[in-house]
Amino acid sequence: MALKLSEKPRVLIVGGGYVGLTVAQQLQKKVKAAGGIVTLVDPLPYMTYQPFLPEVVGGHIEARHAVVPHRRHLKDTEVITGKVTSVDHEAKVAVVGLGSAEDGSVESVEVPYQDIVMGAGATTRTFPIEGLAENGIGLKTIEEALGLRNHILERLESASVMTDEQAKKRALTFSVIGGGFAGIECIAEIEDIIRASVSQNPRLAQSDVRIVLVEAMGRIMPEVTEDQAEGVVEHLRGRGIEVLLNTSLGSAVDGELTLISMADKSEVDKFGADTLVWTAGVAANAVARSSSFPVDERGRITGSATLQILNEDGDVIEGAWTAGDIAAIPDLTGAGPGGFCVPNAQHASRQAKVLAKNLFSVRYGAGEVTEYKHESLGAVAGLGLYKGVGNPMGLKLKGVLAWAAHRGYHGMAIPTFERKARVAGGWVNELIFGRDVTPLRDLENPTAAFFEAAGGNKKEKAKG
């Protein structure tokens, strides 16, 4: 049976993250009143608030509270859970894959549109490092954050009953590759939750644990000042975390990590680790290259300050819009590297509002087109409970004040009042009852208990 689609003039939004959700919220009622329809396409049925992923790892926030469900909050939007595989703007048609590639049930459908918004964001950027794909885990999705949390807690619990010292040492070694905001927040939360868990297990000691941060550059966190970054390094080392700068991951075959000096490419260290987290950057979503729109050398769609897509000659393409991490949008403040806005949530959410206003103005003659210009409000990072660093509004903060600013800003920034309330409720529960360090088992294989109860053979299942 064919997918039922509205025949009204369509604003097609590719991607349901910061840009897609915000644009749909801003346009859905206006476009509906004007006789059109807003359609949002994303492989996931929710938007993930990525600044909260480290807090999910740390157990401060329930995983489901860090996502915003599309259908619940986009009542007047036509939502399609699928993946855009190609865009032909000359024909004004996008091809959307429906279903799961794992079971072979993928079906393609053509979705016609009048206007298109390319807002599919970014994906994890990786390098061809042997063993990385098989042994690493990213921190870009809610599934990764929840999986990482449970993996860490499971390794601690398993290590506490191990008799093989080498296996125990490997289980208690945790590594994070990448010293940007995501990596620093992640490793700080990892240390926090490990310390809390170890304190409840008399068979473990904090001295048994090894936590390693690897950064290829000579400093961490380019979003803060150099002295703040150096202060964070000292803070992390004071918590027992090894911080290795000017160092890269050379190999991760079979979980044996080889670290390489960026200066002379010599081997710095080699050790086994059951936990390898990769946070070393992002890349524009590959759907950009699958479209008929021009992309730059980094795979980003070329956009203007009005958030309209430009052709090779620098002229506006009618009916085509873009914003967020998938787009190369000029930074009119002059602060952006290379003259473009940096890929972060602050720009994406604000660009989306300007885009929605401009699109409606152009399509329905409802006002003037304006250019996007936004001075950075600074950045704040959480480093675990009651710890943080940042420079909001140019004010240098650290410790509990930075932590409070981090929670205050992101608590307000996550879309919808309903999600804000759920997140705040989780924080209050933690303050009253303490941190929950209970691991959930077999999330990747939830049928294991029933399979065993039904008399199944584990070896046979593994073969199958």
C-alpha positions in Angstrom: 0.0 0.0 0.0 1.4 3.4 -1.0 2.3 6.0 1.6 -0.6 8.5 1.9 0.7 12.0 1.5 -1.1 15.3 1.4 -1.6 16.9 -2.0 -1.2 20.5 -0.7 1.8 22.6 -1.6 4.5 21.3 0.6 7.4 22.8 2.7 9.6 19.7 3.0 12.0 19.8 5.9 14.9 17.3 5.7 16.0 16.5 9.2 14.2 16.7 12.5 17.0 18.1 14.8 17.4 21.7 16.0 16.7 23.2 12.6 13.9 20.9 11.5 12.0 20.9 14.7 12.2 24.7 15.1 11.3 25.5 11.5 8.3 23.1 11.7 7.1 24.7 15.0 7.4 28.2 13.5 5.7 27.4 10.2 3.2 24.6 10.7 0.2 26.7 11.6 1.0 29.6 9.3 1.5 27.3 6.3 -1.6 25.3 7.1 -3.7 28.6 7.3 -2.3 29.6 3.9 -3.4 26.3 2.3 -0.1 24.4 2.4 1.4 21.6 4.5 4.7 21.3 6.4 6.3 17.9 6.0 9.2 16.8 8.2 11.4 13.7 7.3 13.9 12.1 9.7 15.0 8.6 10.4 14.2 9.1 14.1 10.8 10.0 15.5 12.4 12.6 17.8 14.8 15.4 18.1 17.8 14.8 20.3 19.0 17.6 22.6 22.7 16.8 22.2 24.1 19.1 24.9 22.4 16.7 27.4 24.1 13.6 26.2 26.9 13.8 28.7 24.3 14.2 31.5 22.6 11.1 30.2 25.9 9.3 30.5 26.3 10.6 34.0 22.7 9.5 34.9 21.4 13.0 35.8 18.8 12.9 33.1 16.6 10.0 31.9 17.5 9.3 28.3 13.9 9.7 27.0 13.7 13.2 28.6 16.6 14.4 26.5 14.6 13.9 23.3 11.6 15.8 21.9 9.1 13.5 20.1 8.0 14.9 16.7 4.4 13.8 16.7 3.6 15.0 20.1 4.9 18.6 19.5 4.2 18.9 15.7 0.5 18.4 15.6 0.0 20.3 12.3 3.0 18.8 10.6 3.1 15.8 8.3 5.8 13.6 9.9 7.5 10.9 7.9 9.9 8.6 9.8 12.3 7.8 7.0 15.6 8.8 5.4 16.0 11.2 2.4 18.3 9.4 0.0 18.3 12.0 -2.9 16.9 15.4 -3.8 16.2 16.6 -7.3 15.4 20.3 -6.9 14.9 20.9 -10.6 12.0 18.4 -10.4 11.1 19.5 -6.9 11.1 15.9 -5.7 12.9 14.1 -2.8 13.2 10.3 -2.5 12.6 9.0 0.9 13.5 5.5 2.1 11.0 3.9 4.5 11.5 0.9 6.8 14.6 -0.8 8.1 17.6 -1.7 6.1 18.4 -4.6 8.5 15.3 -6.6 7.6 15.4 -5.7 3.9 12.0 -3.9 4.0 13.2 -0.6 2.7 10.7 1.0 0.4 11.2 4.3 -1.5 8.7 7.0 -2.0 8.9 10.2 -4.0 7.8 13.3 -2.0 7.0 16.4 -4.1 7.6 19.8 -2.6 7.3 23.5 -3.3 10.0 24.6 -0.8 12.7 22.5 0.8 14.7 23.1 4.0 17.9 21.2 4.2 18.5 20.9 7.9 19.8 17.3 8.5 22.6 18.5 10.8 25.9 16.5 11.2 27.1 13.0 11.9 30.2 11.8 13.7 33.4 12.4 11.8 35.8 9.4 11.9 39.2 8.5 10.4 40.3 5.2 8.9 41.9 3.9 12.1 42.1 0.1 12.2 39.8 -1.3 14.9 37.9 1.9 15.6 34.6 0.9 14.0 34.6 -2.5 15.8 35.5 -1.2 19.2 34.5 2.4 19.5 31.3 4.2 20.5 30.3 7.7 19.6 28.4 10.4 21.5 26.1 11.8 18.9 22.9 9.9 19.6 20.7 9.2 22.7 21.2 5.5 22.0 25.0 5.9 22.2 24.8 7.9 25.5 22.5 5.4 27.2 24.5 2.5 25.8 27.8 4.1 27.1 26.3 4.6 30.6 25.2 1.0 30.9 28.4 -0.3 29.4 30.5 1.6 32.0 28.4 0.4 34.9 28.4 -3.2 33.6 32.3 -3.1 33.2 32.6 -1.9 36.8 30.3 -4.6 38.1 31.9 -7.3 36.1 35.4 -6.2 37.1 34.6 -6.4 40.7 34.2 -10.2 40.5 37.0 -10.9 38.0 40.0 -13.1 39.1 42.0 -12.5 36.0 44.0 -9.4 36.8 44.7 -8.5 33.1 41.0 -8.8 32.2 40.1 -6.7 35.3 42.7 -4.0 34.3 41.3 -3.8 30.8 37.7 -3.7 32.1 38.6 -0.8 34.3 40.4 1.2 31.6 38.2 3.9 30.0 39.4 6.1 27.1 37.9 9.1 25.3 39.4 10.4 22.1 38.7 14.1 21.4 39.2 17.1 23.7 36.4 19.4 22.5 33.3 20.3 24.5 31.7 16.9 24.0 34.8 14.9 24.9 35.6 17.0 28.0 32.0 16.9 29.3 31.9 13.1 28.6 35.1 12.2 30.4 34.2 14.3 33.4 30.8 12.6 33.7 32.5 9.2 33.2 34.9 9.9 36.1 32.0 11.1 38.2 29.8 8.1 37.7 32.7 5.7 38.1 33.7 7.3 41.4 30.0 7.1 42.6 29.8 3.5 41.6 33.1 2.4 43.0 32.2 4.0 46.4 29.2 1.6 46.6 31.3 -1.5 45.7 33.7 -2.7 48.4 35.5 -5.0 46.0 36.7 -1.9 43.9 39.0 1.0 44.6 39.3 4.2 42.7 43.0 3.4 42.3 42.0 0.4 40.2 40.5 2.6 37.5 42.4 4.2 34.6 40.7 7.0 32.7 42.5 8.5 29.6 41.7 11.5 27.5 43.5 11.8 24.1 43.6 15.0 22.1 45.5 15.6 18.9 45.9 19.3 19.4 48.1 21.1 21.9 45.0 22.3 23.9 41.5 21.3 24.7 38.1 23.2 24.4 38.8 25.9 21.7 35.5 27.5 22.7 37.0 28.9 26.0 40.1 31.0 26.7 43.5 29.3 26.8 43.9 29.9 30.5 40.5 28.3 31.1 41.4 25.3 29.0 44.7 24.9 30.9 42.7 25.1 34.2 40.4 22.3 33.0 43.4 20.1 32.2 44.7 20.7 35.7 41.2 20.0 37.1 40.9 16.7 35.3 44.4 15.6 36.2 43.5 16.4 39.8 40.7 13.9 39.5 43.1 11.2 38.4 42.3 11.5 34.6 45.3 11.2 32.3 45.2 14.0 29.7 47.5 13.4 26.7 47.8 16.4 24.4 49.4 16.4 20.9 48.5 12.7 20.8 46.3 10.6 18.5 44.9 7.1 18.3 46.9 5.0 15.9 45.1 1.7 16.2 42.3 0.0 18.2 42.5 -3.6 17.0 40.9 -6.0 19.4 40.6 -3.2 21.9 44.4 -2.7 22.2 44.9 1.0 21.9 48.1 2.4 20.4 48.6 6.1 21.0 50.9 8.1 18.7 52.7 11.4 19.2 51.6 14.1 16.8 55.1 15.5 16.8 57.2 12.6 15.6 54.6 9.8 15.0 56.3 7.6 17.7 54.4 5.3 19.9 53.4 7.0 23.2 51.6 4.2 24.9 49.8 0.9 24.2 47.2 -0.7 26.5 44.0 -2.6 26.4 40.7 -0.9 27.1 37.1 -2.2 27.0 35.8 1.3 26.7 36.7 3.6 23.7 34.7 6.7 23.2 35.1 8.8 20.0 34.2 12.5 20.2 36.7 13.8 17.7 34.5 16.1 15.6 31.5 16.1 13.3 30.9 16.1 9.6 27.9 17.5 7.5 25.2 14.9 7.0 25.9 12.8 3.8 22.4 13.8 2.4 24.0 17.1 1.4 26.1 15.2 -1.2 23.0 13.2 -2.3 21.2 16.4 -3.3 21.5 18.5 -6.4 22.7 21.4 -4.3 26.3 22.7 -4.4 28.5 21.7 -1.5 31.9 23.0 -0.3 35.1 21.1 0.4 33.7 20.0 3.8 30.5 18.6 2.3 28.4 21.5 3.6 25.6 23.1 1.4 26.4 26.6 0.4 24.0 29.0 2.0 23.6 32.8 2.3 23.1 35.0 5.3 19.4 34.9 4.5 19.6 31.0 4.8 18.8 30.5 1.1 20.8 28.0 -0.8 23.2 29.4 -3.4 24.2 28.0 -6.8 27.7 27.8 -8.1 27.5 31.4 -9.3 26.5 32.6 -5.9 22.8 33.3 -6.9 19.9 32.3 -4.7 18.1 29.1 -5.7 14.4 29.6 -5.6 12.5 27.5 -3.0 15.7 26.1 -1.4 16.8 26.8 2.2 19.4 25.5 4.6 20.7 26.1 8.1 22.6 24.4 11.0 25.5 22.0 10.8 24.8 20.8 7.3 25.2 24.4 5.9 28.0 26.8 5.3 26.4 30.0 6.5 28.5 33.2 6.6 29.1 34.6 10.1 28.4 38.3 9.7 30.0 39.1 13.0 33.4 38.1 11.6 34.1 35.7 14.5 33.5 32.4 12.7 36.5 30.4 11.5 36.9 30.8 7.8 34.1 33.4 7.9 31.3 30.8 8.6 29.1 30.1 11.6 30.5 27.3 13.7 28.4 24.1 13.9 26.7 24.3 17.3 23.2 24.3 18.7 23.3 28.0 19.5 23.5 28.9 15.8 21.3 26.1 14.5 18.3 27.1 16.7 18.6 30.8 16.0 19.2 30.3 12.3 16.0 28.2 12.1 13.9 31.0 13.4 15.2 33.4 10.8 14.9 30.8 8.1 11.2 30.1 9.0 10.4 33.8 8.9 12.2 34.4 5.6 10.7 31.4 3.9 7.2 32.4 4.8 7.9 36.0 3.7 9.3 34.9 0.3 6.6 32.3 -0.4 3.6 34.2 0.9 4.7 37.8 0.7 4.4 38.3 4.5 7.3 40.6 5.2 10.9 41.4 4.4 13.8 39.0 4.2 16.4 39.5 6.9 20.0 38.3 7.3 21.1 36.1 10.1 23.6 37.7 12.5 24.2 36.5 16.0 26.9 37.4 18.5 28.0 34.4 20.5 26.7 34.3 24.0 29.8 32.3 25.0 29.9 28.7 26.2 29.5 26.8 29.4 30.4 23.1 30.0 29.4 20.8 32.9 32.3 18.8 34.3 30.1 16.6 36.5 28.0 17.4 39.5 28.6 20.9 40.9 31.6 21.4 38.6 31.9 23.4 35.3 33.7 26.0 33.3 32.6 28.7 30.8 32.5 32.2 29.6 28.8 33.2 29.3 28.4 36.8 28.1 32.1 37.2 28.4 32.1 36.4 32.1 34.7 33.8 33.1 33.2 31.2 35.4 34.3 27.9 37.0 33.1 25.5 39.6 29.6 25.5 40.9 28.7 28.8 39.3 29.6 27.5 35.8 27.8 24.3 36.5 24.7 26.3 37.5 25.0 28.5 34.4 25.3 25.3 32.3 22.2 23.7 33.7 20.3 27.0 33.7 21.0 27.7 30.0 20.4 24.3 28.7 17.4 23.7 31.0 15.8 26.7 29.3 17.1 25.9 25.8 15.7 22.4 25.4 12.6 22.8 23.3 9.0 22.7 24.7 7.9 23.3 28.3 7.0 19.7 28.8 10.6 18.6 28.2 12.0 21.4 30.4 9.8 20.2 33.2 10.8 16.5 32.8 14.5 17.4 32.8 14.1 19.7 35.9 12.2 17.0 37.7 15.1 14.6 37.1 17.5 17.0 38.6 15.4 17.6 41.6 15.0 13.8 42.2 18.8 13.4 42.0 19.4 16.2 44.5 16.9 14.6 46.9 17.7 10.9 46.5 21.2 11.0 45.1 22.7 9.6 41.9 21.3 6.3 40.6 24.2 4.0 39.4 22.1 1.0 38.6 23.1 -0.7 35.3 20.5 -2.1 33.0 21.5 -5.4 31.5 21.0 -6.9 28.1 19.7 -3.8 26.4 21.3 -4.9 23.1 19.8 -8.4 23.5 16.5 -8.0 25.5 15.3 -11.5 24.5 18.2 -13.3 26.2 16.3 -14.1 29.4 13.3 -15.6 27.5 15.6 -17.5 25.1 17.3 -19.1 28.0 14.0 -19.8 29.8 12.7 -21.4 26.7 15.6 -23.8 26.6 17.6 -22.1 23.9 21.3 -22.8 23.3 23.5 -19.8 23.5 26.0 -21.2 21.0 23.2 -22.0 18.5 21.8 -18.5 18.9 25.2 -17.0 18.3 25.6 -19.0 15.1 22.1 -17.9 13.9 
